[in-house]
């Protein structure tokens, strides 16, 4: 049976989960249906194809047996093939609905079953008979955004991709090391301590004196609400070409402006509001999702919600992102994910609840970008028309924003605590308005 230890960050995600804060990410794909039965057919296809995808057969099992050669693995967890895997437990067909996002919010509340491979695909037929949606859920311990995309693509229709040279598979993280490598492992462990202290100092300095932003924090209720917004990538490019920077800079500035509109409209006011946004950074090699597990760091910036000038907000975001890139992903509070690599497995197990409660001390809102292929996606011949990524919601936080670009359009996926943010639709509308405001301000 294939088995490998979870990477440290995977183990951290596995242990900070709670019933109120499930640690799965998601993606809602909306399909144009060729017939009213397309949704049911799609569910059958997904179940049949999932059985043939090794990565979807992997469950996570806790490890409590100590090893004399690798004692720090005590309390860890392994990823291994589930001999009793049944795709019918993971691919679920629902009743027709008129509101895909209402259903997605309800389904995002539910934790994944930890004794099974931690993923699900929910097929949502549209009441109109000409569309259906699929909500994919993957536990963050199983996959980050790029790996989740790879697993989801494996059950969609085969895609004609350019031929690539196969990359050598990296060896699994087995439970026992090669004894010949022990001196090197000891030296590496000492080096890890130094790196951990260096990163920890950077995190401490970056968060010194900061306080959570009340508008973006809440008590855990376990409820979820989702919303999606589509904007034209050409509009974003027009702003970028006029003002400089990157597409990502513009997309983050749009979030800042939308939050300002949202706060003002709900009567909370935006004066003096500058929430800390964590911007995850992938540390994978380009064009590969191997090895399994999470390879993440991050940048931390202050969103200039309190600035009334849209171009001023964009300039502030661009400057902050440039500063982060110059420093690299190993500095600042955004690099806190890297600390997971230097913490023993048992410490992850015991400290998970404490770490989850401390998330609000590091950042107020997550704004993440999830890459999608440039080619069109299909299922059963039915094309994907919209793709909304959903990020996990950290404990004590009420809102997370994920962004994907698909076929010339930008898709914002919003996830919120349903009780703390009952007006998520207002924020969604504000994203669209902010793009128009930026275009006008640029004179385009």
C-alpha positions as CSV (number, residue, x, y, z in Angstrom):
1,X,0.0,0.0,0.0
2,X,1.4,3.4,-1.0
3,X,1.9,5.7,2.0
4,X,3.8,8.8,2.8
5,X,4.0,11.2,5.7
6,X,2.1,14.5,5.5
7,X,4.3,17.5,4.8
8,X,4.5,19.8,7.9
9,X,2.1,22.4,6.5
10,X,-0.4,19.7,5.5
11,X,-0.3,18.4,9.1
12,X,-0.9,21.9,10.4
13,X,-4.0,22.3,8.3
14,X,-5.2,18.8,9.4
15,X,-4.8,19.8,13.1
16,X,-6.2,23.3,13.2
17,X,-9.6,22.2,11.7
18,X,-12.7,22.4,13.9
19,X,-16.4,21.8,13.3
20,X,-16.9,25.6,13.0
21,X,-13.9,26.1,10.8
22,X,-13.5,23.2,8.3
23,X,-10.2,23.5,6.5
24,X,-11.3,22.6,3.0
25,X,-11.0,24.8,-0.1
26,X,-13.5,24.7,-2.9
27,X,-14.3,25.6,-6.5
28,X,-17.8,26.0,-8.0
29,X,-17.8,25.3,-11.7
30,X,-20.9,26.3,-13.7
31,X,-21.5,24.4,-16.9
32,X,-23.7,25.0,-19.9
33,X,-26.0,21.9,-20.2
34,X,-26.8,20.2,-23.4
35,X,-29.9,18.6,-21.9
36,X,-31.9,18.6,-18.6
37,X,-30.3,15.3,-17.7
38,X,-26.7,16.6,-18.1
39,X,-26.3,17.0,-14.4
40,X,-27.2,13.4,-13.6
41,X,-24.9,12.2,-16.4
42,X,-22.1,14.4,-15.1
43,X,-22.4,12.8,-11.6
44,X,-22.1,9.3,-13.2
45,X,-19.0,10.4,-15.1
46,X,-17.4,11.9,-12.0
47,X,-17.9,8.8,-10.0
48,X,-16.6,6.5,-12.7
49,X,-13.5,8.6,-13.3
50,X,-12.7,9.2,-9.7
51,X,-12.1,5.5,-9.1
52,X,-9.2,5.7,-11.6
53,X,-7.4,8.7,-10.1
54,X,-4.9,7.6,-7.4
55,X,-4.8,11.0,-5.7
56,X,-8.5,10.8,-5.0
57,X,-8.2,7.4,-3.3
58,X,-5.8,8.8,-0.7
59,X,-7.0,9.0,2.9
60,X,-5.2,10.5,5.9
61,X,-4.4,8.3,8.9
62,X,-3.0,9.5,12.2
63,X,0.3,8.0,13.3
64,X,0.9,7.3,17.0
65,X,3.6,4.5,16.8
66,X,7.0,6.0,17.7
67,X,10.0,5.2,15.5
68,X,13.5,5.0,17.1
69,X,15.0,6.3,13.8
70,X,12.4,9.1,13.3
71,X,11.0,10.0,16.7
72,X,9.7,13.4,15.5
73,X,7.2,11.6,13.3
74,X,5.3,10.5,16.5
75,X,1.9,12.2,16.3
76,X,2.1,12.8,12.6
77,X,-0.2,11.5,9.9
78,X,0.2,9.7,6.7
79,X,-1.4,9.8,3.3
80,X,-2.3,6.3,2.1
81,X,-4.6,4.6,-0.4
82,X,-8.0,3.7,1.0
83,X,-8.6,0.0,0.3
84,X,-12.4,0.5,0.8
85,X,-12.6,3.6,-1.5
86,X,-16.2,4.1,-2.9
87,X,-16.6,7.1,-5.2
88,X,-20.3,7.1,-4.4
89,X,-19.5,8.4,-1.0
90,X,-17.8,11.4,-2.6
91,X,-19.8,12.3,-5.7
92,X,-23.3,13.4,-4.7
93,X,-26.2,14.4,-7.0
94,X,-28.5,17.0,-5.5
95,X,-32.0,18.2,-6.3
96,X,-32.4,21.0,-8.9
97,X,-31.7,24.5,-7.6
98,X,-32.2,28.0,-8.9
99,X,-29.3,29.4,-6.8
100,X,-26.0,27.7,-7.1
101,X,-24.3,30.0,-4.6
102,X,-26.9,29.4,-1.9
103,X,-26.4,25.7,-2.2
104,X,-22.6,26.1,-2.3
105,X,-22.6,28.1,0.9
106,X,-24.7,25.5,2.7
107,X,-22.3,22.7,1.5
108,X,-19.2,24.6,2.4
109,X,-20.3,24.5,6.0
110,X,-20.0,20.8,6.2
111,X,-16.7,19.2,7.2
112,X,-15.3,16.4,5.2
113,X,-15.4,12.9,6.7
114,X,-11.9,12.4,8.1
115,X,-11.9,8.6,7.9
116,X,-12.3,8.7,4.1
117,X,-10.3,10.4,1.3
118,X,-11.0,14.1,2.2
119,X,-12.8,15.4,-0.9
120,X,-16.2,15.7,-2.3
121,X,-17.9,16.7,-5.6
122,X,-21.5,18.0,-5.3
123,X,-23.4,18.1,-8.6
124,X,-26.2,20.8,-8.6
125,X,-28.6,20.6,-11.6
126,X,-30.1,24.0,-12.5
127,X,-33.8,24.4,-12.4
128,X,-33.6,26.1,-15.8
129,X,-32.6,22.8,-17.4
130,X,-29.8,24.5,-19.4
131,X,-27.1,24.6,-16.7
132,X,-25.6,22.7,-13.8
133,X,-22.8,23.3,-11.4
134,X,-20.3,21.1,-9.6
135,X,-18.9,22.1,-6.2
136,X,-15.5,20.5,-5.6
137,X,-14.2,20.4,-2.0
138,X,-10.7,19.3,-1.1
139,X,-9.2,19.3,2.4
140,X,-6.2,21.7,2.6
141,X,-4.2,18.8,4.0
142,X,-4.8,16.8,0.8
143,X,-4.1,19.6,-1.7
144,X,-3.3,23.3,-2.1
145,X,-5.0,25.2,-5.0
146,X,-2.7,24.0,-7.7
147,X,-2.9,20.3,-6.6
148,X,-6.7,20.6,-6.2
149,X,-6.9,21.9,-9.8
150,X,-4.9,18.9,-11.0
151,X,-7.2,16.4,-9.2
152,X,-10.3,18.1,-10.4
153,X,-9.0,18.2,-14.0
154,X,-8.4,14.5,-13.8
155,X,-12.1,13.8,-13.7
156,X,-13.1,16.3,-16.3
157,X,-13.1,15.6,-20.0
158,X,-9.6,14.8,-21.4
159,X,-7.9,17.9,-22.5
160,X,-5.5,18.3,-25.5
161,X,-2.4,19.6,-23.8
162,X,1.0,20.3,-25.3
163,X,3.3,17.3,-24.9
164,X,5.7,17.7,-22.0
165,X,8.7,15.8,-20.8
166,X,7.8,13.7,-17.8
167,X,9.2,15.0,-14.5
168,X,10.8,12.5,-12.2
169,X,8.5,11.6,-9.3
170,X,10.0,12.8,-6.0
171,X,10.2,9.9,-3.5
172,X,7.5,9.6,-0.9
173,X,8.1,10.7,2.7
174,X,8.3,7.2,4.2
175,X,8.1,6.6,7.9
176,X,11.8,5.6,8.2
177,X,14.9,7.4,6.9
178,X,17.9,5.8,5.3
179,X,20.3,5.3,8.3
180,X,23.2,6.4,6.1
181,X,21.7,9.8,5.9
182,X,21.3,10.3,9.7
183,X,24.4,12.6,10.1
184,X,23.0,14.8,7.3
185,X,19.6,14.8,8.9
186,X,21.0,15.9,12.2
187,X,22.9,18.8,10.5
188,X,19.7,19.7,8.6
189,X,17.7,19.7,11.9
190,X,20.1,22.2,13.4
191,X,19.9,24.3,10.3
192,X,16.1,24.1,10.5
193,X,16.2,25.6,14.1
194,X,18.2,28.5,12.8
195,X,15.8,29.1,9.9
196,X,12.8,28.8,12.3
197,X,14.3,31.4,14.6
198,X,14.9,33.7,11.7
199,X,11.4,33.4,10.3
200,X,9.9,33.7,13.8
201,X,11.7,36.9,14.4
202,X,10.5,38.3,11.1
203,X,6.9,37.3,11.9
204,X,7.2,38.9,15.4
205,X,8.5,42.2,14.0
206,X,5.8,42.3,11.4
207,X,3.0,41.8,13.8
208,X,4.3,43.8,16.7
209,X,1.7,46.2,18.0
210,X,-1.0,45.2,15.5
211,X,-4.6,44.6,16.5
212,X,-7.3,42.7,14.6
213,X,-9.5,44.9,12.4
214,X,-13.0,44.6,14.0
215,X,-14.9,44.9,10.7
216,X,-13.3,41.6,9.5
217,X,-13.4,39.5,12.6
218,X,-16.2,37.5,14.2
219,X,-17.0,34.8,16.6
220,X,-17.2,31.3,15.1
221,X,-20.7,30.4,14.0
222,X,-19.9,27.6,11.5
223,X,-22.3,29.1,9.0
224,X,-21.2,29.9,5.4
225,X,-22.3,32.1,2.6
226,X,-20.7,32.3,-0.9
227,X,-21.0,34.8,-3.7
228,X,-19.3,35.1,-7.1
229,X,-18.4,38.0,-9.4
230,X,-17.2,38.0,-13.0
231,X,-15.3,40.9,-14.5
232,X,-13.7,41.3,-17.9
233,X,-9.9,40.8,-17.9
234,X,-9.6,43.4,-20.7
235,X,-10.9,46.0,-18.2
236,X,-8.3,45.0,-15.7
237,X,-5.6,45.1,-18.4
238,X,-6.7,48.7,-19.4
239,X,-6.1,49.8,-15.8
240,X,-2.8,48.0,-15.5
241,X,-1.5,49.4,-18.8
242,X,-2.4,52.9,-17.7
243,X,-1.1,52.8,-14.1
244,X,1.6,50.2,-14.3
245,X,2.1,47.2,-11.9
246,X,0.6,43.8,-12.4
247,X,-2.8,42.4,-13.0
248,X,-2.7,41.0,-9.5
249,X,-2.0,44.5,-8.1
250,X,-5.1,45.7,-9.8
251,X,-7.2,42.8,-8.5
252,X,-6.1,43.4,-5.0
253,X,-6.8,47.1,-5.3
254,X,-10.3,46.3,-6.5
255,X,-10.8,44.3,-3.3
256,X,-9.7,47.3,-1.2
257,X,-12.1,49.7,-3.0
258,X,-15.0,47.2,-2.8
259,X,-14.4,46.8,0.9
260,X,-14.6,50.6,1.3
261,X,-17.9,50.8,-0.6
262,X,-19.3,47.9,1.4
263,X,-18.3,49.3,4.8
264,X,-19.7,52.7,4.0
265,X,-23.0,51.3,2.7
266,X,-23.6,49.2,5.8
267,X,-22.9,52.2,7.9
268,X,-19.6,51.0,9.6
269,X,-17.5,53.7,8.0
270,X,-14.1,53.2,6.3
271,X,-12.1,56.0,8.0
272,X,-8.9,54.6,9.5
273,X,-9.7,51.1,8.2
274,X,-6.6,49.3,6.8
275,X,-7.0,45.5,7.2
276,X,-4.0,43.3,6.9
277,X,-4.4,41.0,3.9
278,X,-2.5,37.8,3.6
279,X,-1.6,37.1,0.0
280,X,-0.5,33.4,-0.3
281,X,2.5,32.7,-2.5
282,X,3.1,29.3,-4.1
283,X,6.5,27.8,-3.7
284,X,6.0,25.0,-6.2
285,X,8.1,24.8,-9.4
286,X,6.2,26.1,-12.4
287,X,3.9,23.8,-14.4
288,X,3.9,21.0,-11.9
289,X,1.7,20.0,-9.0
290,X,4.2,17.5,-7.6
291,X,5.1,16.5,-5.0
292,X,1.8,16.2,-3.1
293,X,0.9,18.6,-0.3
294,X,1.2,22.3,0.3
295,X,4.1,24.4,-0.8
296,X,3.1,27.9,0.4
297,X,4.4,31.1,1.9
298,X,2.8,34.5,1.7
299,X,3.0,38.3,1.6
300,X,1.3,40.6,4.1
301,X,0.0,44.0,3.1
302,X,-2.3,46.7,4.5
303,X,-5.3,47.2,2.2
304,X,-5.8,51.0,1.9
305,X,-9.5,50.9,2.5
306,X,-9.4,54.3,4.2
307,X,-8.0,56.0,1.1
308,X,-10.8,57.8,-0.9
309,X,-8.7,57.9,-4.1
310,X,-9.0,54.8,-6.3
311,X,-5.7,55.4,-8.0
312,X,-4.1,56.2,-4.6
313,X,-5.3,52.8,-3.4
314,X,-3.8,51.1,-6.4
315,X,-0.5,52.9,-6.0
316,X,-0.4,51.8,-2.3
317,X,-1.1,48.2,-3.2
318,X,1.5,48.2,-6.0
319,X,4.2,49.7,-3.7
320,X,3.5,47.2,-0.9
321,X,3.6,44.2,-3.3
322,X,6.8,45.4,-4.8
323,X,8.3,45.8,-1.4
324,X,7.2,42.2,-0.5
325,X,8.7,40.8,-3.7
326,X,12.0,42.5,-3.1
327,X,12.2,41.0,0.4
328,X,11.1,37.6,-0.8
329,X,8.5,35.2,0.6
330,X,10.7,34.2,3.6
331,X,10.2,37.5,5.5
332,X,7.3,39.1,7.3
333,X,4.1,37.8,8.9
334,X,3.1,36.2,5.6
335,X,6.0,33.8,6.0
336,X,4.4,32.2,9.1
337,X,3.4,29.2,7.0
338,X,7.1,28.4,6.6
339,X,7.4,27.8,10.4
340,X,5.4,24.6,9.9
341,X,8.4,23.0,8.3
342,X,10.4,23.5,11.5
343,X,7.9,22.2,14.1
344,X,7.8,18.6,15.3
345,X,4.7,16.6,14.4
346,X,3.6,16.3,18.0
347,X,3.8,20.0,18.4
348,X,1.4,20.4,15.4
349,X,-0.9,18.0,17.1
350,X,-1.0,19.7,20.5
351,X,-0.7,23.3,19.2
352,X,-3.2,23.1,16.4
353,X,-6.1,24.6,18.4
354,X,-3.9,27.5,19.7
355,X,-2.6,28.2,16.2
356,X,-6.1,28.4,14.8
357,X,-7.2,30.9,17.4
358,X,-4.1,33.0,16.7
359,X,-4.8,33.5,13.0
360,X,-6.6,36.8,13.6
361,X,-3.4,38.2,15.1
362,X,-1.5,37.7,11.8
363,X,-4.1,38.9,9.3
364,X,-7.6,40.1,8.9
365,X,-8.5,38.8,5.5
366,X,-7.2,36.3,3.0
367,X,-6.9,37.4,-0.7
368,X,-5.6,34.5,-2.8
369,X,-5.1,33.8,-6.5
370,X,-5.8,30.3,-7.8
371,X,-4.4,29.5,-11.3
372,X,-6.6,27.9,-14.0
373,X,-5.6,26.6,-17.4
374,X,-6.0,28.8,-20.4
375,X,-7.9,26.2,-22.3
376,X,-11.6,25.5,-21.9
377,X,-12.8,22.8,-19.5
378,X,-15.7,20.4,-20.1
379,X,-17.6,17.6,-18.4
380,X,-19.5,15.2,-20.6
381,X,-19.1,17.6,-23.4
382,X,-20.7,20.4,-21.4
383,X,-18.4,23.5,-21.3
384,X,-17.5,25.3,-18.1
385,X,-18.7,28.9,-18.3
386,X,-17.8,30.1,-14.8
387,X,-15.3,29.0,-12.1
388,X,-15.4,30.5,-8.6
389,X,-12.6,29.5,-6.2
390,X,-13.4,29.4,-2.5
391,X,-10.7,29.6,0.3
392,X,-11.0,28.3,3.8
393,X,-12.2,30.7,6.4
394,X,-9.8,31.0,9.3
395,X,-11.0,31.1,12.9
396,X,-12.1,34.5,14.1
397,X,-12.3,35.9,10.5
398,X,-15.5,36.6,8.7
399,X,-14.4,36.9,5.0
400,X,-12.0,35.3,2.5
401,X,-11.5,36.2,-1.2
402,X,-10.2,34.0,-3.9
403,X,-9.6,35.0,-7.5
404,X,-9.2,33.0,-10.7
405,X,-8.9,34.0,-14.4
406,X,-10.6,31.8,-16.9
407,X,-10.9,32.4,-20.6
408,X,-10.6,36.1,-20.6
409,X,-12.7,36.7,-17.5
410,X,-11.8,37.2,-13.8
411,X,-13.8,35.3,-11.3
412,X,-13.9,36.4,-7.6
413,X,-15.1,33.8,-5.2
414,X,-16.2,35.1,-1.8
415,X,-16.7,33.0,1.3
416,X,-18.1,34.6,4.5
417,X,-19.5,33.7,7.9
418,X,-23.2,33.8,7.0
419,X,-24.2,35.4,10.3
420,X,-21.4,38.0,10.5
421,X,-21.8,38.9,6.8
422,X,-25.5,38.6,5.8
423,X,-24.9,41.3,3.1
424,X,-22.3,39.5,1.1
425,X,-24.2,40.3,-2.1
426,X,-23.6,44.0,-1.4
427,X,-19.8,43.4,-1.3
428,X,-20.1,41.3,-4.5
429,X,-21.8,44.2,-6.3
430,X,-19.2,46.6,-4.9
431,X,-16.4,44.7,-6.7
432,X,-18.0,45.3,-10.1
433,X,-18.6,49.0,-9.2
434,X,-14.9,49.4,-8.2
435,X,-13.7,48.2,-11.6
436,X,-15.8,50.8,-13.3
437,X,-14.5,53.5,-10.9
438,X,-10.9,52.6,-11.7
439,X,-11.5,52.7,-15.4
440,X,-13.1,56.1,-15.1
441,X,-10.3,57.4,-12.9
442,X,-7.8,56.2,-15.5
443,X,-9.6,58.1,-18.2
444,X,-9.9,54.9,-20.2
